[in-house]
Amino acid sequence: MTPIEQIREAAEADLITFIRLVSPKRVLGAIHEELCRWWQREDAKASQLALLPRGHQKSQLIAYRAAWWITKNPETTILYVSATADLAEKQLYAIKQILDNPIYKRYWPEMIQPEEGRREKWAVSEFAVDHPKRKTEGVRDSTVKAAGLTTNVTGFHADVLIYDDIVVPSNAYTEEGRDKVAAAYSQLASVANPGALEWVVGTRYHPK
């Protein structure tokens, strides 16, 4: 096994190792390492919820987790949902930046075409990696699609649903706002594939 293959294998086996490889300047504190270990523990459930105060990098960490998952499962499909489409698209951009950085491309050159114009899909609201496994598996949907809480995503088939800050001050403090979040969340479950994973990160704004 070559040194590059050894590093690839280590990064694919551990999220913290992956983050330190692709973003060597990012500082991970104890809380960040604890969250990463909790996400990938052996008895991890299909649905996971992590609530942290603002400013704790939870959105950035879930972006790394999405990129790490894609790296290990290039045929995957992910629906990335935030309170608004704009917020979700900003997170989609963060995931694309991880996959498109020189360090990542050195270790996983088969994941995306070097020239953006030759990539299968590389848009503001969704993208698809160019790994040959997608064609082998006949995957039709994008690798990641960004959506606001009320965006119509009928027809998408998600292996992973990521909910990042779907509860925000504008919908957290009234019963009507919380009911709308619950209804939208329930409706989004209709696009989940059998056995889909559900990863949720957010901030607690209200006891309910």
Order of alpha helices (4+ residues) and beta strands (2+ residues): alpha-alpha-alpha-beta-alpha-beta-alpha-alpha-beta-beta-alpha-beta-beta-alpha-alpha-beta
